[in-house]
Amino acid sequence: MSIQWKEIQETFINSLLEEEEEEAIRIAQDVLSEGARPEQLFESCVTPSLVEIGARFERLEIFLPEMVAAAEIVQAVNEQVIQPSIESSGGEGVGSQGKVVLATVEGDLHDIGKNMVNLMLQVNGFEVIDLGVNVSAEEIVKVAEQENADIIGLSSLLTSCLPYMRDVVELLQAKRLREQFEVIIGGAAPTAEFAHSGGFDAQGHTAAEAVTICKSILAGVKE
């Protein structure tokens, strides 16, 4: 029997917006019990559900508390259902897509966008090191080097903090590490012009776009 992804996705979205964590977990477990693989679950249900919730937030149909609660529930689904399923199958399924260091740059305390990117990357198989908010260029570069990361992701909501994004690229250049890491940026502050002039590798506007960019980078396709 084929899985009705559209119906499942609608039910899953409702469980997220109603803050029914147990129901969301049950839906995910039922889908896997019907024979779906973990990557099918997040590609056909979890990821599009988060994209839809993000779109509703942008249209002001829902507000920040609902989006935050939805993200927390999806994190629980990932930890309690998706990852255990991957591990029980010998690590197959989503697999490791690569390692990403995320941070909201120095001077900025906003993290909801970064947290959504973190979550979306995790459910798409990336290993994420989230450094939090108000993180200096020195700390970001140090951790990226220590962790042998593939990608550095920077976020900022404040235009006054854009110079701190550029500091990361300049520090990598000074340490002769620029070629070792792809640097992508996002958030409300950076523009396409800033991304181009600042020497960044890519700019994302949404969490879903960030995942697409990271996958493309690691597939050898530069955005």
C-alpha positions in Angstrom: 0.0 0.0 0.0 1.4 3.4 -1.0 1.9 6.0 1.6 -0.3 9.1 1.2 2.3 11.7 1.9 0.1 14.8 1.3 -2.4 13.6 3.9 0.3 12.7 6.3 2.0 16.0 5.9 -1.3 17.9 6.6 -1.8 15.9 9.8 1.8 16.4 10.8 1.5 20.1 10.3 -1.6 20.2 12.4 0.1 18.4 15.2 3.0 20.9 15.1 0.8 23.9 15.2 -1.4 22.4 18.0 1.8 21.7 19.9 0.9 18.0 20.2 4.3 16.4 20.5 3.1 12.9 21.2 0.9 13.0 18.2 3.7 14.1 15.9 5.9 11.3 17.2 3.1 8.8 16.7 2.6 10.0 13.1 6.3 9.6 12.4 6.4 6.1 14.0 3.4 5.0 12.0 5.0 6.1 8.8 8.1 4.1 9.5 6.0 1.1 10.5 4.3 1.2 7.1 7.7 0.6 5.5 9.0 4.2 4.8 12.7 4.8 5.2 13.9 7.6 7.6 15.0 9.8 4.7 11.6 9.4 3.0 10.0 10.5 6.3 11.9 13.8 6.5 12.0 14.5 2.7 8.3 13.9 2.1 6.9 15.0 5.5 9.2 16.7 8.0 11.1 19.1 5.6 8.0 20.2 3.6 6.1 20.7 6.9 8.8 23.0 8.2 8.9 24.9 4.9 5.1 25.4 5.0 5.2 26.6 8.7 8.0 29.0 7.7 5.9 30.3 4.9 2.8 30.8 7.1 5.1 32.7 9.6 6.2 35.0 6.7 2.6 35.6 5.7 1.8 36.4 9.4 -0.7 33.5 9.6 1.1 32.2 12.6 3.5 33.9 15.0 6.9 33.3 16.6 5.7 31.2 19.5 4.0 28.7 17.2 7.1 28.5 14.9 9.4 28.0 17.9 7.1 25.3 19.3 6.9 23.5 15.9 10.7 23.5 15.6 11.1 22.0 19.1 8.6 19.2 18.3 10.4 18.4 15.1 13.6 18.2 17.1 12.0 15.7 19.4 10.7 13.7 16.4 14.3 13.7 15.0 15.8 12.6 18.3 13.2 10.0 19.2 12.2 8.6 15.9 14.4 9.4 12.9 17.8 9.1 14.4 17.0 5.8 16.3 15.6 4.4 13.1 18.8 5.3 11.2 21.0 3.8 14.0 19.0 0.6 14.1 19.5 0.1 10.4 23.2 0.2 10.8 23.6 3.9 10.1 22.1 3.8 6.7 19.4 6.0 5.5 20.1 9.6 5.8 23.8 9.2 6.3 26.3 11.9 7.0 26.0 14.8 4.6 28.9 16.8 6.1 29.7 19.0 9.0 28.5 22.6 9.4 29.5 25.2 12.0 26.6 27.7 12.6 26.7 30.9 14.5 24.9 34.2 14.9 27.7 36.7 14.6 29.1 39.0 17.2 26.8 41.7 18.5 23.6 39.9 17.5 21.5 38.0 20.0 18.8 36.7 17.5 18.7 33.0 16.9 15.3 31.8 15.6 16.4 31.7 12.0 19.7 30.0 12.9 17.9 27.5 15.0 15.6 26.6 12.1 18.6 26.2 9.8 20.2 24.0 12.4 17.1 21.8 12.7 16.6 21.5 8.9 20.3 20.6 8.4 20.1 17.9 11.1 17.0 16.2 9.7 18.7 16.2 6.3 21.7 14.3 7.7 24.2 17.0 8.4 26.3 17.2 11.6 25.8 20.6 13.1 28.0 22.5 15.6 25.8 25.4 16.8 27.9 28.0 18.6 24.9 30.1 19.5 24.6 33.9 19.4 27.0 36.8 19.7 30.0 34.7 18.5 33.3 36.3 17.6 35.1 35.6 14.3 38.0 34.2 16.2 35.8 31.6 17.9 34.0 30.7 14.7 37.2 30.1 12.8 38.8 28.3 15.8 35.9 25.8 16.1 35.6 25.3 12.3 39.3 24.4 12.2 39.2 22.2 15.3 36.1 20.3 14.0 37.4 20.1 10.4 34.1 21.5 9.3 33.0 21.6 5.6 30.9 24.7 5.9 30.6 27.8 8.1 27.1 29.3 8.3 26.7 32.8 9.6 23.5 34.6 10.6 22.6 38.1 11.4 19.3 40.1 11.8 21.1 43.4 12.4 22.7 45.4 9.6 25.1 46.9 12.2 26.6 43.4 12.6 27.4 42.8 9.0 31.0 43.8 9.4 31.4 40.9 11.8 30.4 38.5 9.0 33.1 40.0 6.8 35.6 39.6 9.7 35.2 35.8 9.4 36.2 35.7 5.8 39.1 38.1 6.4 40.3 36.1 9.3 40.2 32.9 7.2 42.2 34.7 4.6 44.8 36.0 7.1 45.2 32.4 8.5 45.4 31.0 4.9 42.4 28.9 5.6 39.9 30.4 3.1 40.1 27.6 0.7 39.4 25.0 3.4 35.8 26.2 4.2 32.8 27.3 2.3 31.2 30.3 4.0 27.5 30.9 3.6 25.4 33.7 5.2 21.7 34.3 6.0 19.3 36.2 8.1 17.5 39.5 7.5 20.5 41.7 7.4 22.8 40.5 4.5 21.8 41.5 0.9 22.9 39.8 -2.3 25.2 42.8 -3.0 26.8 42.3 0.5 27.2 38.6 -0.1 28.9 39.2 -3.4 31.2 42.0 -2.3 32.1 40.3 1.0 33.5 37.2 -0.7 31.0 34.8 0.7 30.3 31.5 -1.2 26.5 31.7 -1.0 23.5 33.4 0.6 20.3 31.7 1.8 17.0 33.4 2.5 15.2 30.4 4.2 16.1 27.3 6.2 15.1 25.1 3.2 17.3 27.1 0.9 20.2 26.8 3.3 19.9 23.0 3.1 19.8 23.1 -0.7 22.9 25.3 -0.7 24.8 23.0 1.7 23.9 19.9 -0.3 25.0 21.6 -3.5 28.3 22.7 -2.0 29.1 19.2 -0.8 28.1 17.7 -4.1 30.8 20.0 -5.7 28.3 22.4 -7.2 29.1 25.9 -6.2 26.1 28.1 -5.7 
